[in-house]
Amino acid sequence: MSKGKVLVVGSNATRIEIQGGSTGATGQYLNETVVPAMAVIAAGYEVVLATPNGTKPHIDEVSDAAQHFEGDEAAWRRAQAFYANDPSMNQVRTLRSVIEEGLDNYAGVFVPGGQAPVVDLMQDQELGEILRHFHERAKPTALLCHGPIAVVSAMPHAREFRAALIAGAPEKAAEWAKGWQYAGYRMTVFSATEEKVVEDHILHAKMYFNMPDALLSAGGDVTTTSADFEPNVIEDRELITGQNPRSDHPLAARFVAALDRAAAA
């Protein structure tokens, strides 16, 4: 018997804005999506995947590699098979349908990374509604890598906040962020130096803003590691954030523990 349902919120973005007015390919990271989802299922919970438009998230090709599974080829193949075949990853809902069904049915929410959430989820009004529900009820809320930028959607003016960041106006963004539910929360996110590696070697272009500066502008208490791509998870009240792809297993463990504590309360 299931301990309860956990909502996994995916992105539908496949392109991301880059400086100069063009776009680059993007998506969700495979390991960041399936490692926590598989851990949640193994712990006895049911996973429901939902996206803004109800279609399955696009996996960023650069993440579909054994290197993101610590070089473990078998783990990589298991992850591929899980994402391709498991019902939890293929019976995709819209965010609106999940809201209409009733958010009280969900024990926790998780948002994986890859750069895709920077495009749609951070300004998605329905995700904002979902996050406000979980925040108000102190339900476990986990986000990984670029995923933590999605907490911006909970603010009253998320779209204006994002537009100000793209325009290079962080002071204006800070004005739009007033009333943000997660102001003052300790959190982490993909670091500026980690982002530079992606910009230089994968995107071959610069993004309009980096994740720590964006969350700092919003009022978050943001900390990242001094060494790039070292696992880092920060838990503050109901919010659990992981910094980078290698934080997948530690974040999953902290999230499952928080779900179990909430279930036992």
JOLINGI-V271528 format. One record per backbone hydrogen bond with DSSP energy under -0.5 kcal/mol. NH is the residue of the N-H (numbers start at 1). CO is the residue of the C=O. E is the energy in kcal/mol with one decimal. If there is no record, write none. Layout:
nh->{NH:NH}
co->{CO:CO}
e->{E:E}
This chain:
nh->{3:5:6:7:8:8:9:9:10:10:16:18:19:21:22:24:26:28:29:33:33:34:35:37:38:39:40:41:42:43:44:45:46:48:49:50:51:52:60:60:63:64:64:65:68:69:70:71:72:72:73:76:77:78:79:80:81:82:83:84:85:86:86:89:90:91:92:93:95:98:99:100:101:102:105:106:107:108:109:110:111:112:116:117:118:119:120:122:123:124:125:128:129:130:131:132:133:134:135:136:137:138:139:140:141:142:143:144:145:147:149:150:151:152:153:154:155:157:158:161:162:163:164:165:166:167:168:169:173:174:175:176:177:178:180:183:184:185:187:190:195:196:197:198:199:200:201:202:203:204:204:205:212:214:215:216:217:218:219:219:220:221:222:223:230:234:236:239:240:241:242:243:247:248:251:252:253:254:255:256:257:258:259:260:261:262:263:264:265}
co->{44:105:46:108:6:48:7:110:8:50:24:22:206:18:18:16:14:58:113:29:30:30:31:33:34:35:36:37:38:39:41:40:4:6:88:8:93:10:28:58:60:60:61:63:65:66:67:66:66:69:71:72:73:74:75:76:77:78:79:80:81:81:82:86:87:87:90:49:51:94:95:96:97:98:102:103:5:5:140:7:142:9:27:114:115:116:116:117:120:121:123:124:125:126:127:128:129:130:131:132:133:135:134:107:238:109:240:111:242:144:146:147:148:149:150:151:152:176:155:157:158:159:160:161:162:163:165:164:169:170:171:172:173:175:177:180:219:182:221:145:191:192:193:194:195:196:197:198:198:198:199:199:190:210:211:212:213:214:215:216:215:185:220:187:227:241:239:236:141:234:143:232:244:245:247:248:249:250:251:252:253:254:255:256:257:258:259:260:261}
e->{-3.1:-0.7:-3.1:-2.6:-0.5:-3.1:-0.6:-2.8:-0.7:-2.7:-2.5:-2.4:-3.2:-1.4:-0.6:-2.4:-2.5:-3.0:-1.3:-1.3:-0.6:-2.7:-2.1:-1.1:-3.3:-1.9:-2.5:-2.2:-2.6:-1.5:-1.8:-2.1:-2.8:-2.6:-0.6:-2.7:-2.3:-0.5:-2.8:-0.5:-1.8:-0.5:-1.2:-2.0:-1.4:-2.4:-0.9:-2.1:-0.5:-2.1:-1.1:-2.2:-2.4:-2.3:-2.2:-2.5:-2.4:-2.5:-2.5:-2.3:-2.5:-0.5:-2.0:-1.6:-1.3:-2.0:-1.1:-2.5:-1.5:-1.6:-2.2:-2.6:-1.9:-1.5:-1.5:-2.0:-3.5:-0.8:-2.0:-2.7:-2.2:-0.5:-1.8:-0.7:-1.7:-1.9:-1.3:-2.2:-1.4:-1.3:-0.6:-2.1:-1.9:-2.1:-3.1:-2.3:-1.7:-2.1:-2.7:-2.7:-1.3:-1.3:-2.5:-0.5:-2.8:-2.8:-2.3:-2.2:-2.2:-2.8:-1.8:-2.5:-1.6:-1.7:-1.8:-1.5:-2.1:-0.5:-0.9:-2.3:-2.5:-2.3:-2.1:-1.8:-2.3:-1.8:-1.4:-2.9:-2.2:-2.4:-1.4:-2.0:-1.4:-1.3:-1.6:-1.2:-3.1:-2.2:-2.3:-1.8:-2.4:-1.7:-1.2:-1.5:-3.0:-2.8:-2.4:-2.3:-3.2:-0.6:-1.3:-1.1:-0.5:-1.8:-2.4:-2.5:-2.4:-1.4:-0.8:-0.7:-3.0:-2.9:-1.0:-2.2:-1.0:-2.7:-2.8:-2.1:-2.9:-2.7:-2.1:-2.3:-2.2:-1.4:-2.4:-2.2:-2.3:-2.1:-2.6:-2.6:-2.1:-2.1:-2.6:-2.6:-2.2:-2.4:-2.4:-1.7:-1.0}
